[in-house]
Amino acid sequence: MLKVIGLTSTPGRDAARAVDDLTFEALPGTVTALLGAPGSGKTTALRLMLELEAGRGVACFRGRPLHRIARPEHEVGALLGDVPGHPARTVRGQLRMLCAAAGVPASRADEMLEVVGIGSLRDSRLGSLSLGMDRRLGLACALLGDPHTLLLDDPVKGLSPGESGWLFGLLRAHAAHGGTVLYTTDDPKEAARTADRVVTLDGGRLVADQDVAEFARIRLRPRVVVGTPHAARLAAIVSREARAARRSVEVVTEHGNRLSVFGSSCAEIGETAYRHGVLVHQLADEIGAPAPTPSPAPAPAPDVPVIPTYTSTSTLPPSESADMGTTTTGTGTDAGTPLPPLHLRPPRTPLQPVRYELRRLIGVPATHLIGAAVLVVSAGISVLLARTGGTAQPSLLAAWPELLPLPPAALGAGLLGALSFGDEFRYPALASGCGTVPRRLGLLLAKLGVTAVAALVLGFLVAVIDLQMLRLAYGGDLGSVPENWDALSASWSGLVVGCAWSGLLAAGIFRFTAAGVAAVLAVPLMVVPLVQKALAGPSARSIAGLPARLRELVWLQWPYETDRWLLAGLRIVAQPVGAALALSLSALLCGYLLTGPRRRARWWQKRRPKAMSATQLPGE
């Protein structure tokens, strides 16, 4: 069961609240429609329930708010728009990546594709899907964790009647198995046709909460609203004359001195009242329509809800809402008790971060294209450098001419690292909206590990292919393995991994892929000259004997072969490029950790508006 109590959004500067003191329930086994005209606060209400926006009030899913649920993906599934996936990723790849995020088996992806009827499109790209197929994929994403509650924002917008019927059939089946379904719509007829209960919003406030039969009777049939102090007498007169004339007229006594007459008109009711001398205070035709806009009201006092005022010709005045058992104000607390603030959920971390990052990396063609381009360019540069002569063999194997700030392998590794976090913001499968980023330690370690492995594989392939190309083209000494291959391998590995990590951390801090690439290029162009200037001149001290002193300090005995590798690593770091990379990585890591606790960057919110999250499984 979904229970919403006093849900209130935080108003913007010089703007009214999008949602104001909203209270209602969505029961299990039922489909509930949240009805309202565009701009009435329906989407904001869903985002408040999912703790994606700041506000006040409580939204409980089976008695617990979302931030207190250990595995929210098993409790709530949400569809708030289009699927925010990379357009080049396959349908199956997208679902398998989200399976890793939700901590469910990868086989669940194929099961959900069959459930939503797009199993034949499993190898199609997301960018090629039609609106109807994209909406089916969104439902599959929402159902991955087998949630009890489904929240959907205008799920049939733009769909054909056939697609709409299929979607509502799936929602009805979910409710029939005991689930709770809440969806938004601005079409009263659609709500009456597909929902069990209809909650009507206007201006962010609740104006009606009715079962679908009462909603259809009140909102979808023309009627005459009569206000008279002699309601019982007039009802009896109208019913008696309708029976005498054999006309189908229904008279419903509402709360107070009000009647709703179906199957008649204002003129007929007015003439009947005049003939029998019945005093009438109100007489108005009403027909099913969206709830009216309230007239301006005085500014409220703090923590005191505003009760909208209506004209006598409105289609759904507040007294009618009270007649129908509607709660227009109140949160279940005393009037003077302030509503508790809503807890904003931090962006979620994948429950299986390594599997998630692997599927994210290899699931798009960009990764394979970058790798292929690096291998081809490196081989070509290596062959050309060997032809001109004068280039040392390590530079030939790395394909690193003096004109380039970095070899192609290091640039490619840096680009892969930048895409690792850059794609999280461009296609926010994990983030709840642009401006948020998952910064948990588990995800960071997974990205660092997977990116390092990708960089090492790329660097190894470049060295091997360049060696074979040199042997094929020129033979002789150029095709032999260098004697100090171990030291060169460690230096080469440190370079490509360092560049990959620089791009990853910079993109995570500044939330752009371009920022990661710029950080990689800044190392040789800006940081290395500064380090060379700082290290200029002869050294007055030597680090010889450092491993032995470390062994004495920590009281640990490690193999003496480790001393040689430790000294080799220190010599690499002591080089200008190694020192520049170490300094850059240290600064970027500190910047990442300092900005990590912040859920949202202020400058990003000012720079571009917050995008609505789409097709996300609510996370921890």
N, C-alpha and C positions, 0 to 999 in steps of 0.2 A: 504494500500500500504506500502511496505517495501522499504525504500530508504537508501542506504549505501553510505556514502561520506568519502573518504580518510581513510578507516579503515586500521590501521597499528598496528601490535603487538609490544610489547616491546621485543627487542632481548635479548637473554641470553648471558652469558659471552662467548666470542669467537664463537658466533653462529650468523647466518644471521636471519633476520626477517622471521617469519613463514608466515605473511601476510604483504604486503607492498603496501600501497596506493590503496586500493581496493574501486572502485566506481561502483555501478550498481543499478538497480531498479527491484523489483519484484512486478508486478501489481496485483490488485485484480481481481479475476475471472480467474486467470491463474495459471498453475503449472510451476515453474521455477526450472531447474536443475543446480546445481553448480558442474561442471564437472572438474576433474583433476586427475592426477595420485596419487597413495599413497604418502603422504608427501608433497603434493602441497599446504597445508594450508587450506583445506576445513573445517576440524573440528575446527581449531583455529578461522577461520572466524565466524563460528556459535557461539562459546563461546564469541567472542568479541561482537557480536550483542546482546547476552544475558547478557552482562556486567559481565561475570564470569571470565574474564582475563583482566589484565591491558593493556592499549594501547592508541592509539590516533584515532581521527576521530569521526564520528557521525553515528549512526544507528537509524533511525526514523521509528516508527510504526504508520502509519496514522498521520504523522507530529509531533510525540512526541517521545523523547528517553524513554527507558524503565523506568529509575529511576524517570521520571516525570509522570508516569501513576499510578493513585491511586490504581487500581485493575488490576495488570498486568496479572493475571490468566484469565481474560476475554478478553485480547488482544492477548496474545501469549501462544501457547502450544508448548512444545519442547519434542523431543525424541532423546536423545543423546547416547543411549546404552541400556543395560539390565535394568530391573526394580530393583532398589536398595532396595528391601524389605526383611524383615526377611523370610527365607525360610520356616519356620513353620507357617507363617501367611496365612490365606486363601485369595483367590482372592477377594472375596467380602469384607473381613475385610480390606485389603489393600486399596481398593478404598474408603471405607467409612471413613477410617482414613484420606485420602487425601481430601475427601469432607469437613471434618472439617477444614483442613488446608486452603482450598480454600474458605471456607465460603459458600458452596452450600449445599442444602438439601441432606440428606443421600440417598433419593430415586434416586438421580442422578446416583449413583453407579450402580444400577440395570438397569437403562436405557442405560448406556454406555456399560454394558456387553452385552446387546441384540444388540446394534448397531454394535459392533465389532464381534459378533457371538460366544461368549464364555459364554453365559448365563448358559449353562449346567455345566460349570466348576466353578461355583461361590463358591463351597465349597472345591475346590481342593487347595492344598498347593502350594505356589509359587515355592518351590524347585522341585516340580514334573512336572512343565510345560515344554513342548517342546519349541524349539526356536521359532517356528511359533506362538504358543499360548502366549509365553512371549512377542513377538512383538505386538500381538493384545492387550494384557493387557497394554503395553506401550502406544499404541494409545488411549486406553480408558482413561488412566491417563492424556494424553495431551489434551483430549477433554472435561475433566470434567468441566472446566470453560466456555465452549462454546466460544473458542477464535476465533478471526478473522484471525490470522496468525498462520501457523504451520511451525515449523523448525524441520527438521528431518535429522539425520546424518546416511547416508547409510542404509536406513530402510529395504532394502530387502537383506542385506548381509546374506548369508547362508540359505535363504528361497528357497523352491521349486518353480517351475514356477507357480503352482496354487496359492500358498500363495502370491507370488509377484503380480500376476494379481489381486487378491482380494484387496491387500493393495493399489495398484495404482488406483483401481476403487473407493475406499473410498476417496483417496486424490482428485480424479477428481470430485467426488460428492461434497466435501467440497468447491472446487474452483467454481463449478457450482452455488453454493448458495452465491457467492460473496466473498468467502474467498481467502486469499493469501497463497500459498503453496511454500515452498523452501526446496528442499532436495539435498543432496550431493550424488555423484556417481562417479565411475571411469570407467564406461562402456559407451562409446559413443553410441552404438546401443540402450542401455536401455534408455539413455537420449532422443535420437531421437524418440523412440517409445512411451514414456510416458509423455514428457514435452511439453509445449507450447513455452518455450524460454530456451536457453541454455547459461549459463555463464561459460566460460572456464578459469581455473586458471593454472598457471605454475610457480613454485617457489614462490608462494604467491602473484603473480601479475596477473592482468587481461590481457588476450591475445585475447579474443573474447567474444562478447555479441551479440547473433544472435537469430532470431526467428527459430523455429524448421525446417521449410522448407528450409531456407538458410543453416542452419547447416547440414541437411542431404545431401543437394546438394554438399556442399563444403567438408564436412568431411567424408562422408560415400560412396563416389563414387570415383574410380580411375580417375585421371585427369593428364593432362600435363600442367605445368605452363611455359609460354613463356614470356620472356622479350625482347622486340624489339622496336626500335624507330618508326617502321612502323606497329603499332598494327592494325590499321583499315584496311590497305591493306592486311596484312596477314590473318586477320579474314575473309575478303571477299573471298580470294583465297581458304582457307580451306573449307569454307561453300559451295562455288561453286563446288569444286571437290567432296565433300561428296554427294551433290545432284546428281551430274552426275553419281557417283558410287552407288547411292541408299544405302548409309550407314547412320546409325544413329549417327551423330556427332553433338555435341552442343558446340558452341563457345560463351564464356561469356567475355565481355570486362570489366576488372577490372580497378581500379584507376591507372592513369598514363599509362605507356607503358607496360601494362601487359595483358595477355590473359590467360584464363583457358579453356582448350579444353577437353571435355568429350567424351569418345568413340574412342579415338585414342591413339597413342603411340609416344614416343620421336623420334623414327626412322622415322615414317611417317611424322611428322611435320617437322623434320630436312630436309628430302628429298624435301618436298614441298617448304620450304623456300629456299633451295639451287637452285632448278630448276628456281625459279622466282627471284632470286637475292635479297632476303630479308635478311637484316642483323639481326642476333639473338644474344642477349647478355646473355640470360639465357634459359635453356631448362632442365626441370627436371620432373620426374614422382613423383606424390604425391598420397597418399591414406589415407583414414581415419585412424587416430591414435591419441594417446594422444599428447598433445602439447609438443614441444621439450624442452629440458633443455637449457637455455641460456648459452652462453659461458661466461667465466669470464670477468668482467668489472672492471674498476678502482673504487677504494673506493669513495663513494659519499661525497659531502660536506654536512654539516648539513642541514636538512630540504629540501634537493634537491633529488627528486626521481631518482632512477636508471632506465635507459631504457635498457632492455636487448638487446644484439646483437645476431644475428643468422647467420648461414652459408647459402650459396646459395642453399643447398640441403635440408633445413629444411621442415617439413611438414606444418608449419603454421607460416611464417615469419610475422614480425610486420606490414609490409606494407599491407599485406592481411587483417590484423585486421582493419586497418584504412579504407580499402575499404569497409568493411562490416559495417561500422558505429560503430566500436569498440573504446572504450576509454581506451588506455593503460596506460595513466598517467593523472594526474590532479585530483583535488578534488573539483573543482568549486570555488576555492579561488585563489588569486594571488600567484605566485610562492614563494614570500617571506613571506607569511602569514603562521605561524605555525598552525598545526592542533590542535583542542582542545583535551584535555585529555579525555579519556573515564572514566565515573564514575563507579567504582565497586559497584555493589549492595551488601549491607549487607545481610547476611543470613536472610531469612524471618521468621516471626513469624506466627503461625497459626491464622487465623481470628477468630476461635472458639477454643481457647487453651484448655479449660477444656474438651470439647467433644473430641478433638484430643488426649489428654493425656489418657482419659478413654479408648478409643478404642485402643490406643497403648498398654496400660497395660494389658487389658483383651483379646487382640487379639492373644496372643501367648501362647503356652502350658507351657512355663517356669514359668509364674506367678502362674498357678494352681499347677504345680509340686512343686514349692518352698513352697507354702502354705500347701499342703498336707504333704510334708516331715517334715515341722516344727511341725505340729500338731501331727504326729505319733511319732516323736522323743521326743517331749516334754512330751507326755503321758507316753511313756516308761521310761524316766528319772524320772518323778514324782513318778511313782509306785515303781521304784527301790530305790529311795531315802527314801520313806516312809517305805520300808521294813527294811532298815538298822537302822532306827531311828536316833535321834540326829539332825534332820534337822527341822528348824522352818517352820511353815505352809506357810508363804509368799514365802519362797524359794521353797517349794513343788509346790505351785500353779504356780510359774514362771518356774519351772523345771531348777533351777539354782544351780548346785553343785559348791563347792568351787574350783574344778579343772578347770572349764571352765571360761575363761575371761568374757564371756557374755552368757546369756541364748539363747537357739535356736531361740526364737521369735525375740530377738533383732538382732541376726545375719541374720535371714531371712528378717527382715525389712530393714536392711542395704543393703542386696543384691538386694532387690527390688528397693531401692533408687539408687544404683549404676547402675543397668540396665536401669533406667529411662533416664539417659544421655548417658550411654555407648552405648546403641543401636542406638542413634542418629548419632554416628560416624561410627559404624560398618555397619549399614544399613541406609545411609543418605537420608531419605525421605525428610527432610527439608533442610539439608546443601547442598550447591551448589557443594561440593566436599570435600574429606577428608582434614581436616585442617581448615575447617570453622565450626562454630557452631552458632545456633540461641541463642542469649543471651538477648533477649528483656525481659522487666520486666513482661509482660503478660504471657509469656511462663514459666518463672521461678516461678511465683506465682501459675500457674496452676499445675506445677509439684510438688511444695511444698504441695499444698492442696491435690491433689490426692494421693500423697505418704503418707501424714499424715493419711488420711482416711484409706488407705490400711493397714498401720502399726497398727492403732487403732483396726481395725477389726480383724487383725491377733492376736494382743495381747489379745483382748476380747475372741476370740475363744479358744486360748490356756488356759486362766484362767478357762473358763467354762468347757472345756473338761477335764482338769486336775482335777478340783474339782469333776466332775462326776466320773472320773476313780478312784479317791481316795475313794469316797463314795461307789462305786461298789466293790472295792477290799477289803477295810478295814472297811468301815462304821465308826460309832462313831464320835469323835471330828474332825478327819481329813476331813470329808465330810461337815463340817459346814462352814458358811461364817464368816470370821474374824470380830471382833467388829470394828476395825479401818479400815473398808473396803474403806472408802472414801479417806483417806490419802494414803493407799496402791495403790488405783486405780490411783490417780494423779501421784504418783511416777512411777508406771508401765507404764502409758501412756507417761510420759516424757521420760522414757528410750527408748521405742520402736520408738517413733517419732524422738527423738534426733539421734538415730542410723540411721534411714532412711534418715534424712536430711544430716547427715554427709556423707553417701555414695553418695547421690545425688550431693551435692556440690563438693565433691572431684572428682567424675567422670566428672562433668562439667568443672572443672579447668584443669585436666590432660588428659581428653578425652579417658579414659580407664575405663572399668568396674572394672578391678583389682585394680586400684587406689582408687576407692570408697570403695571396701572391705578392702583394707589396712588401709584406714583412720578410718573405723569403729573399726578395731582391735587395732589401735594405741591408742584409747581412754583408754581402761583398762590396756593395756600393758605398755604404755609410759606416758600418760598424768596423769592418776590417781595417780601413785606413786609420781610424781612431786607435785601434789596438796596436797597429804597427808603430804609430807615433809614440804610444805609451811604452812599448817594449823596445824602442830604439836604444842602442848602446849596449855595451858588454854587460854580461851578468856577473854580479859580485858573489853570488851564492849558488850552490849546487844542491839538487835534491837527491843526490846519490845516497843510498842507504836508507831512504824513506820507508821501504817495505819492512826492513828489520825493526826500525823504530816503531812502526805501526803494530807489529807483532808483539813487541814488548808492552805497548800501551794498552792493548785490548786483551792481552793474555790468551790469545788464540794462536794455535799452530796450524798454518795452512801449508800446502805443498810449495816447495821452493820454485816450482815452475810458475806459480801464480805471481811471484815477484816480477818475473820478466814481462808478463802481460800487464801488470799494474804499471810498471815503468813505461811500457809502450803507450798505454792509454794516457799517462801524464804527459808524455812527449807530444802526443797528438793535440791535447788540450793546450799545451804551451805554444803551439803554432798559431800564427795570426788568425787563420780561418777557424781553427778549432776553438780558440779563445773567444772569437767573435760569436760563434754559434752558441757556446756555453753561456756567455753573457746574455745573448738575446733570448735563449730559452728560459734562463732564470727570470729575466724581467717579464716575459710573457706569462710564465707560470704564476708569478706573484700577482700580475694583473688579473689573470683569470680567477685566482682564488679570492682576490679582493672584490671583484665584481660578481662573483658567483652567488653569494647569498641574496643579492637583489633579484626579485622576481621579474621586474620590468624596468627597462631603462627609460629615464625621463626624456632624454634627447630623442630617443626613437619614437616615443609617443607624439612628440611635437613635430617630428619630421614627416611621418606618414600615419594615417589613421589606422586604428586597430582593426585588423581583419577578423571576420567571424570565423571561428574554427569550424571545421567541417569533418564530419564522419569520424569522430574520435571516440575511442574507448576511454571513459574517464579513468584516470590513473591515480596513483597514490600521491 
